[in-house]
Amino acid sequence: MQPDFGRVLNPQTETPLLKALQSCVQKPHAPFYTPGHKRGQGIPASLAALLGAQVFQADLPELPELDNLFAPQGVIQEAQALAAGAFGADRTWFLTNGSTAGVIAAILATCNPGDKIILPRNVHQSAVSGLILSGAVPIFIQPDYDPTLDLAHSLTPAAIAEALAQHPDAKAVLMVYPTYYGVCGDVAAIAQLAHQHNMPLLVDEAHGAHFAFHPELPIAALTAGADLVVQSTHKVLSAMTQAAMLHTRGDRVKGDRISKALQLVQSTSPSYLLLASLDAARHQMATQGKQLLEYTLQLADEARSRLDQIPGLSTLKPEQAGTAGFIALDRTRLTVTVTGLGISGFAADAILNEQLGVTAELPSLQHLTFIVSVGNTSADLEALVQAFGALAAMQGETAETQRRREKQRPSSLILHPLSFIPPSSLLTPRDAFFAATEAVPVAQAVNRISAELICPYPPGIPVLMPGEVISAEAIASLQTILAIGGTISGCADSSLGTLRIVLC
Ligand SMILES: Cc1ncc(COP(=O)(O)O)c(C=O)c1O
């Protein structure tokens, strides 16, 4: 266990890592270490013109004053302990390879080859990478699904209870909380169920690093009883891209094993720009988080209600929570349904981005999702509302035509994901990954074993995982999604002309 500098020696107003980096930058010396640009002296002029010279002076390696990410005993240890205090953890690890590294390490730390892990079918691909690297056997559970919104929500406690009853020998439960759309499942109930079976609950909280800092946000997974939580500090807080954190509470997951796993999936030359940005982001949240998020919530709430008044648009609202897989909504996440305008989310995204100067985080067939964070200004939200007003006007939309369109909406637009359930799994994702494979015309792929993770958007629930048998139904549902304007990710040939199969 790390010493509790966060609560005893170092108050949250300190930034030990950032300060140490700053003093290294200011110390005059001749650099004979990596990186080769030598504190910016050799940086190409074109890059310096874009980024300025200053940033390169702080792009330093693991100098003695800067501690060591993989055996921290100095300023990194202090900064991580402060983060643990701020985020409600017993122990925190800084990550320089995103939540991707954290999710993989979480699986490697809890599962040996052949061990079972219970997880939702709509996991992020980093979890599938974790399955491949660890050799763990997935027990996939379908998430709750809203056919009206065509959105996959969270795992439900009932589904977890059933999986635990069938697989009491599993080694861990993993859940995604919140979803990309800000939808939160019942993490507290799921933690309790996992603990009743002596299993740790691992939470991919990539989109929820802000939850601990405002009482009107959904409960943070650690507070709700999760044992290990991975957060993309860069996604919703102010850290730099790729900077993330892994937190633990209690001792169901062994810290030594996490440290060892993280060494497998991170560079031995971690970027101090990223590490220092984690220290600064934690400091910002610990000292001003509530106030900043108060404003962010106000901006998002106002925009949500103004968007709802534009004919043809509707938004995902906190009042819609109330099912087992959707018990709360992160109000900073704006999901706007555009089908009432008679266009798809993809088409709306292209117009907003190319013509109206507003860029979404995630377009899908029916919706556009926007991340509103402490970095957004009222001008940004004004631009968003104005752009949607202009888009609606371009579509010649009125409340009356919207009602007509809603009635005419083709039922084929909604595909229930239960029709995607694959028949069976013959190989683990790891065995499928390492097997010899070949691409075959789609018609010849039926009853063969998939070498690919094939996931259509919508609804973002994989139809095929590596190692699963390719059924005719799975192919038909993928083809339907392509035909109605959806996208297929994960396969080498996204037009679905060929599929990659395992040779056996
Ligand atoms: C649910 C979820 N988990 C994990 C990740 C991986 O996060 P990162 O980009 O920080 O590696 C993402 C990225 O989008 C995500 O959406």
The ligand as an ORCA input file, in Angstrom:
! r2SCAN-3c Opt
* xyz 0 1
  C     -15.844      2.352    -22.714
  C     -14.409      2.594    -23.095
  N     -13.439      1.921    -22.465
  C     -12.135      2.096    -22.758
  C     -11.757      2.981    -23.744
  C     -10.298      3.154    -24.055
  O      -9.890      4.406    -23.575
  P      -8.556      5.137    -24.031
  O      -8.876      5.848    -25.290
  O      -8.268      6.076    -22.890
  O      -7.492      4.121    -24.199
  C     -12.734      3.703    -24.443
  C     -12.356      4.625    -25.518
  O     -13.155      5.175    -26.220
  C     -14.105      3.510    -24.105
  O     -15.071      4.168    -24.745
*
